[in-house]
Amino acid sequence: MVGSGLASQSGAAAGALAFDAIGPVGVVAVRQWVAAVVLLAVGRPRLRSFTREQWWPVLGLAAVFAVMNVSLYSAIDRIGLGLAVTLEFLGPLAVALAGARHRATLGCAALAAAGVVVLTRPQPATDALGIGLALLAALCWACYILLNRTVGRRTPGVSGSAAAGVVSGLVYVPVGIAVLLAHPPTAAALAYAATAGVLASVVPFLADLLALRRVPAHLFGIFMSGSPVYAATVGAIVLGQALAVLDWLGIALVVTANAMAVLLTSRRARTARRDARVPRQAPGDHGPGGVDAA
């Protein structure tokens, strides 16, 4: 799980090294192509057999793939890896907290809000567009989670996600060609972008599959909540994007809120499953001593 998180953020940092040559859009295009090839090989989706009911969520997921990556990488280019990934994590946090009314859940939301206030506090160098792009990536990640559930229910195995990755890669073919023609890439830039595709797409995909066979989902979620810390650390080491003490505080607040939300969601799910296994007494049934069970 740690390897997955570090690989993902190291891939994003590798992609950032190519921004000067081909820009965020060029890097995302190459990354999408690499991901499409890998997902096509692993998922082997039978596209001709997909029904209309299956295609709609797949196409929605493909659109989310396309927008999420370009908005995140554009945000990284403007506000740095650590802050961009931390703000992006508000997406899965929002999904975890949606519809919950427990006080502890409200506490998670308050922690996350405090972290966002700290991270987006007005400064002379505040980049409002970069913050907006990171929040767009967060919205896309939330949509990705919800759409992925639908795709998983309507398509077998990982074929739906693979099909979405392939469609997204095809969308980026004309976009990537136009960008690479306008900004002829160096060999190093292409290597960095391809590395981003491998480390940020292929390695996490395989590592997550292996991890989820060995650990409970809630533990996996807690470890993944640490990704903003990985991102900030990798950004400081690889890209020289040092963060202020208050920035680290904001990251810590968002990470803590994510971890707590995962725990609460997992606990509620276990309680619901346990309650579902307890047989309900029929109306009019009575417990010991003739007292109504209700």
Secondary structure, DSSP 8 states (H G I E B T S, - for coil): -HHHHHHHHHHHHHHHTTHHHHHHHHHHHHHHHHHHHHHHHHH---GGG--HHHHHHHHHHHHHHHHHHHHHHHHHHHH-HHHHHHHHTHHHHHHHHTT---HHHHHHHHHHHHHHHHHT---TT--HHHHHHHHHHHHHHHHHHHHHHHHHHHSSTTHHHHHHHHHHHHHHHHHHHHHHHHS---HHHHHHHHHHHIIIIIHHHHHHHHHHTTS-HHHHHHHHTTHHHHHHHHHHHHS-----HHHHHHHHHHHHHHHHHHHHHHHHHHHHHHHHHS----TT-B-GGG-B--
